[in-house]
Structures are given as structure tokens and as C-alpha cells.
């Protein structure tokens, strides 16, 4: 349990260190992204999934994808210039980031992996994981992209 609490604290500390204005919202547990969007009063597209992606060399990256879209493996592989990427198991993602699935965010990750943001998230206020179950964070996507020095590209497809 201490790791989960520390996750929210790491998230907030990193956002503060980067000068990023985030609004933390407590919310009940949701069984799906659509249900989470309903609880927050926003569209599923406004929830951004922070996906941990593993290179075959053992390193990782974050892919920020709108909630109503899915990662496009061919687009992401072409952008990075590799022929193999994968989604790690939950325990591997936890070891890489210090966050449990459903709470993952690049902010406060135990390792600062590169961040790739889908172009569809730009120019809007988004919600994302805040490092702890039961919380969501709202942030300006363009400020987040700048704070994380993220690469912006078309890396998703409609679900």
C-alpha cells in the first residue's frame, strides 16, 4: 500500500518540479475507461492512457493515447525505427515505472523513459492517471507535452 500512496506523491512532486499545473480529483473506482469518463463528466477521448511499451533491448517508453483510440504498433515502430515493440506484463510495467496498471503516468515514474504523445491529444484539457487508484489528474495537454519533452506524432488508430 505504501508504494501506491508514494506514487501519488511522486506524481504531484514531479508535476510541481516541472512547473506543471495539475488538478487532482478523487473519484470512485471505475470498471472501464468509459465508466471513468462518465464519472468525471468528460468524453472518453479526453482521458489519456499512459501506456508502457517495451523495446526488445529491455528499455521502455511511454505512449500517451486518447481513450477512444488504440496504439498503432506499425506507426510507433516506424517512428522509433524498430521492428519490435510490446506491452509488458503488469509486474514488468510496475518495475519500470513504480506505478500499478491503471495509475501509470510518466510524471513521477521511477525512471524517466522517453514519452511519445499521439497528436490527437494536443490543444485540449485532458485527464490522466495520477499514480494512485481512485484519483485522476486534469492537465493542459500542450503544457504536459512541453514539460515531458514528448515527441508528438500520429501513433494511434480508432478503436
C-alpha positions as CSV (number, residue, x, y, z in Angstrom):
1,X,0.0,0.0,0.0
2,X,2.9,2.4,0.8
3,X,4.0,2.2,-2.9
4,X,0.6,3.3,-4.1
5,X,0.5,6.3,-1.8
6,X,4.1,7.2,-2.7
7,X,3.0,7.0,-6.4
8,X,0.5,9.9,-6.0
9,X,3.1,11.9,-4.0
10,X,5.8,11.2,-6.8
11,X,3.3,12.3,-9.4
12,X,2.5,15.6,-7.6
13,X,6.1,16.3,-6.8
14,X,7.3,15.8,-10.4
15,X,4.5,17.9,-11.8
16,X,5.5,20.7,-9.3
17,X,9.2,20.4,-10.2
18,X,8.3,20.8,-13.8
19,X,6.1,23.8,-13.1
20,X,3.1,21.9,-14.4
21,X,-0.4,22.9,-13.1
22,X,-2.4,19.8,-12.4
23,X,-5.8,19.4,-10.8
24,X,-6.1,16.2,-8.8
25,X,-9.6,14.7,-8.5
26,X,-10.7,11.9,-6.2
27,X,-13.1,9.6,-8.0
28,X,-14.8,6.2,-7.3
29,X,-13.3,3.1,-8.9
30,X,-14.4,2.5,-12.5
31,X,-14.7,-0.8,-14.3
32,X,-13.8,0.7,-17.6
33,X,-12.4,3.8,-19.3
34,X,-15.9,4.7,-20.5
35,X,-17.2,4.5,-16.9
36,X,-14.3,6.6,-15.7
37,X,-15.1,9.3,-18.3
38,X,-18.8,9.3,-17.2
39,X,-17.7,9.7,-13.5
40,X,-15.5,12.6,-14.5
41,X,-18.1,14.2,-16.8
42,X,-15.9,14.1,-19.8
43,X,-15.7,12.3,-23.2
44,X,-13.6,9.1,-23.3
45,X,-11.3,10.9,-25.8
46,X,-10.3,13.3,-23.0
47,X,-8.9,10.5,-20.9
48,X,-5.3,9.9,-22.0
49,X,-4.0,6.4,-21.4
50,X,-0.3,6.3,-20.4
51,X,0.9,3.0,-21.9
52,X,4.3,1.5,-21.0
53,X,5.9,0.0,-24.1
54,X,8.9,-2.3,-24.1
55,X,11.8,-2.3,-26.6
56,X,13.3,-5.7,-27.4
57,X,16.6,-4.3,-25.8
58,X,14.8,-4.1,-22.5
59,X,14.3,-0.4,-22.3
60,X,10.8,1.2,-22.2
61,X,8.9,4.3,-23.4
62,X,5.6,5.9,-22.6
63,X,2.9,6.2,-25.3
64,X,0.1,8.7,-24.5
65,X,-3.0,7.7,-26.4
66,X,-6.6,9.2,-26.3
67,X,-9.1,6.9,-24.5
68,X,-11.2,6.4,-27.6
69,X,-8.2,5.2,-29.7
70,X,-5.7,2.4,-29.6
71,X,-1.9,2.4,-30.1
72,X,-0.9,1.8,-33.7
73,X,2.1,-0.6,-33.5
74,X,3.1,0.0,-37.1
75,X,3.1,3.8,-36.7
76,X,5.0,3.7,-33.4
77,X,7.6,1.2,-34.7
78,X,8.2,3.3,-37.8
79,X,8.6,6.5,-35.7
80,X,11.1,4.9,-33.4
81,X,12.8,2.9,-36.2
82,X,12.5,-0.6,-34.7
83,X,10.8,-3.7,-35.8
84,X,9.6,-5.0,-32.4
85,X,7.8,-3.3,-29.5
86,X,5.5,-4.9,-26.9
87,X,3.3,-4.3,-23.9
88,X,5.0,-5.7,-20.8
89,X,3.2,-7.7,-18.2
90,X,1.8,-5.7,-15.3
91,X,4.6,-6.6,-12.9
92,X,7.2,-5.6,-15.5
93,X,5.4,-2.3,-16.1
94,X,5.4,-1.7,-12.3
95,X,9.2,-2.4,-12.1
96,X,9.8,0.0,-15.0
97,X,7.7,2.9,-13.6
98,X,6.8,2.3,-9.9
99,X,3.1,2.5,-10.8
100,X,0.4,-0.1,-10.9
101,X,-1.6,-0.6,-14.1
102,X,-4.5,1.9,-14.1
103,X,-2.4,4.5,-12.4
104,X,0.6,4.8,-14.8
105,X,1.8,8.2,-15.8
106,X,5.2,9.5,-17.0
107,X,5.1,12.1,-14.2
108,X,7.0,10.7,-11.2
109,X,7.9,7.5,-12.9
110,X,10.8,5.8,-11.1
111,X,12.7,6.0,-14.4
112,X,12.2,8.9,-16.8
113,X,11.6,6.9,-20.0
114,X,11.1,8.8,-23.4
115,X,7.5,10.0,-24.0
116,X,5.6,9.8,-27.3
117,X,2.3,11.6,-27.4
118,X,-0.4,11.0,-30.0
119,X,-1.1,14.1,-32.0
120,X,-4.8,13.8,-31.2
121,X,-4.2,14.8,-27.5
122,X,-2.9,18.3,-28.4
123,X,-4.7,21.5,-27.7
124,X,-7.1,20.3,-25.0
125,X,-7.6,19.7,-21.3
126,X,-7.1,16.0,-20.6
127,X,-7.4,13.6,-17.7
128,X,-4.8,11.0,-16.9
129,X,-3.6,8.6,-14.2
130,X,-2.2,10.2,-11.1
131,X,-0.1,7.4,-9.7
132,X,-2.8,6.0,-7.3
133,X,-6.1,4.2,-7.8
134,X,-9.1,6.4,-7.1
135,X,-7.5,9.6,-8.5
136,X,-7.4,11.3,-11.8
137,X,-5.4,14.4,-12.8
138,X,-6.5,17.1,-15.2
139,X,-3.8,19.0,-17.1
140,X,-3.4,21.1,-20.2
141,X,-2.1,18.6,-22.8
142,X,0.3,21.1,-24.5
143,X,1.8,22.0,-21.2
144,X,2.2,18.3,-20.3
145,X,3.9,17.6,-23.7
146,X,6.3,20.5,-23.2
147,X,7.1,19.6,-19.6
148,X,7.8,16.0,-20.6
149,X,9.7,17.0,-23.8
150,X,7.5,14.5,-25.5
151,X,7.6,13.6,-29.2
152,X,4.3,14.3,-30.8
153,X,3.2,12.2,-33.8
154,X,0.3,10.2,-35.2
155,X,0.7,6.9,-33.2
156,X,-2.9,5.8,-32.8
157,X,-5.8,4.3,-34.7
158,X,-9.6,4.4,-34.0
159,X,-10.7,1.5,-31.7
